[in-house]
């Protein structure tokens, strides 16, 4: 069973213009709606020298590898909250979990609070409101 706070490794479509990840990326589960069979995720990107500036953007939330130590991320990262990515939920997606552990409670709360606040108070372009069907997910992730 996939739970909020877990990290999946998936190739996803970043927008409705058709931009697709060229490899599997970590994504944080931010919502699970079992009634509608929808999983909502947020893309995680590691902080590199070239991407440090992105941590300052309102549409990103920084999560550190330490304090407390995290098992779901490998290094200091940021979560992109300026889009809405929803996936059709199906049992085989559980195979894409990186592990069963979750992001620590304090960091998860920070991400979820900022994510919810961003969705309520900021404009999100329709191009960045993505829904991927089971068929599309399987097509991009042939190992499911």
SEMIZA-579200 format. One line per 3 residues: their letters; for each residue x negated, y, z negated of C-alpha. Coordinates in pm, 1 decimal, always signed. Each point is the difference from the previous one (the first is absolute). Layout:
N
A	X/Y/Z ~ ... $
# end
This chain:
144
XXX	+0.0/+0.0/+0.0 ~ -130.9/+343.5/+94.1 ~ +16.8/+265.3/-272.1 $
XXX	-47.1/+375.7/-27.4 ~ -366.3/+76.6/-67.3 ~ -139.9/-294.1/+193.4 $
XXX	-222.1/+52.3/+302.4 ~ +52.9/-169.4/+334.8 ~ -245.4/-13.4/+288.2 $
XXX	+184.4/+72.0/+325.2 ~ -32.9/+141.3/+346.1 ~ +279.5/+257.1/+15.7 $
XXX	+138.1/+264.6/+230.9 ~ -83.6/+340.0/-149.0 ~ +266.2/+197.1/+184.3 $
XXX	+274.3/-19.6/+258.7 ~ -236.7/+127.6/+270.2 ~ -143.3/-350.3/+6.2 $
XXX	-330.5/+48.7/-183.7 ~ -88.6/-342.3/-142.3 ~ -280.7/-93.5/-236.9 $
XXX	-282.3/-176.5/+182.6 ~ -54.3/-227.2/-300.2 ~ +174.6/-102.8/-319.9 $
XXX	-2.5/+273.6/-266.3 ~ +96.2/-4.9/-365.2 ~ +348.3/+134.9/-68.9 $
XXX	+156.4/+60.4/-339.6 ~ +351.6/-127.7/-62.7 ~ +198.7/+301.6/-125.7 $
XXX	+352.5/-141.9/+16.1 ~ +174.3/-334.1/+43.2 ~ +368.5/+1.8/+94.0 $
XXX	+112.3/-362.9/-13.2 ~ +360.2/+86.6/+88.8 ~ -99.8/+168.1/+326.5 $
XXX	-303.0/-227.9/+55.3 ~ -233.6/+297.9/+28.4 ~ -351.1/+44.7/-130.5 $
XXX	-136.8/+354.5/-16.6 ~ -376.9/+41.3/+17.5 ~ -261.7/+274.7/-8.8 $
XXX	-329.5/-21.0/+187.9 ~ -318.5/-9.8/-210.4 ~ -325.7/+139.0/+136.1 $
XXX	-339.8/-3.1/-169.0 ~ -173.9/+327.2/-80.3 ~ -308.5/+37.0/+216.8 $
XXX	-225.7/+301.1/+56.1 ~ +192.1/+76.6/+321.1 ~ +340.0/-29.2/-170.4 $
XXX	-67.0/+174.7/-333.9 ~ +190.3/+306.8/+119.5 ~ +315.9/-209.6/+40.2 $
XXX	+18.9/-45.4/-377.3 ~ +86.8/+370.3/-25.9 ~ +309.4/-27.3/+219.9 $
XXX	+343.9/+10.6/-161.3 ~ +97.2/-307.9/+202.0 ~ -261.8/-222.5/-166.3 $
XXX	-43.8/-133.2/-355.1 ~ -347.1/-97.5/-123.0 ~ -41.8/-326.6/-188.9 $
XXX	-334.6/-81.5/-159.9 ~ -145.2/-350.8/-16.4 ~ -83.8/+47.2/-371.5 $
XXX	+166.2/+132.6/-318.1 ~ +169.4/-245.7/-27.8 ~ -180.2/-242.2/+233.0 $
XXX	+211.6/-103.1/+299.5 ~ +14.6/-341.6/+163.6 ~ +225.5/+102.1/+291.2 $
XXX	-239.0/+254.0/+155.8 ~ -369.2/-44.1/+76.0 ~ -106.7/+364.8/-32.7 $
XXX	+131.9/+349.0/-69.7 ~ +289.2/+56.2/+238.5 ~ +296.3/+216.6/+85.5 $
XXX	+359.7/-94.3/+70.1 ~ +176.7/+177.8/+285.5 ~ +340.4/+122.7/-118.9 $
XXX	+90.3/+227.5/+292.9 ~ +184.2/-269.5/+191.8 ~ +263.5/-266.7/-60.0 $
XXX	-91.1/-347.9/+119.3 ~ +258.7/-271.2/-47.0 ~ -33.1/-364.2/+90.7 $
XXX	+264.2/-262.8/+41.1 ~ -51.4/-226.0/-301.5 ~ -38.6/-370.8/+75.2 $
XXX	-151.4/-284.6/-205.0 ~ -316.3/-46.3/+208.5 ~ -117.2/+353.6/-83.1 $
XXX	-114.7/-133.5/-336.4 ~ -293.4/-156.4/+188.5 ~ -130.5/+352.1/+67.1 $
XXX	-44.9/+84.9/-369.4 ~ -362.2/+70.5/-81.4 ~ +62.5/-140.0/-348.8 $
XXX	+282.7/-33.7/-249.4 ~ -131.3/+277.2/-226.4 ~ +139.0/+353.8/+19.3 $
XXX	-147.1/+346.7/-14.6 ~ -36.2/+100.7/-365.5 ~ +315.5/+141.3/-153.6 $
XXX	-127.5/+355.9/-53.0 ~ -132.6/+33.3/+357.3 ~ +307.5/-163.7/+149.3 $
XXX	+225.3/+241.6/-188.7 ~ -206.3/+293.9/+130.9 ~ +29.7/-123.9/+360.0 $
XXX	+372.2/-78.9/-25.5 ~ +81.5/+335.0/-166.3 ~ -192.5/+193.6/+265.4 $
XXX	+150.4/-214.5/+278.6 ~ +358.4/+51.7/-120.5 ~ -60.5/+370.9/-55.2 $
XXX	-149.6/+39.1/+346.9 ~ +296.5/-175.4/+162.8 ~ +247.2/+222.9/-188.1 $
XXX	-176.9/+332.9/+49.4 ~ -204.4/-13.5/+319.0 ~ +98.0/-30.5/+363.4 $
XXX	-101.9/-329.8/+157.6 ~ -4.0/-6.2/+378.5 ~ +226.9/-264.2/+155.2 $
XXX	-307.3/-133.7/+180.1 ~ -140.2/-94.9/-342.4 ~ +314.5/-188.9/-109.9 $
XXX	-81.6/-349.3/+117.6 ~ +201.1/-320.7/-21.6 ~ -161.2/-323.9/+110.3 $
XXX	+203.8/-313.8/+65.3 ~ -112.8/-350.7/-90.4 ~ -72.3/-63.4/+368.6 $
XXX	-225.1/+306.1/+31.4 ~ -186.5/-83.4/-321.5 ~ -62.3/-357.5/+118.4 $
XXX	-107.3/+125.1/+342.9 ~ -264.3/+228.1/-156.6 ~ -99.7/-249.4/-269.8 $
XXX	-21.5/-334.6/+173.5 ~ -127.8/-170.5/-316.8 ~ +336.3/+24.7/-181.0 $
# end
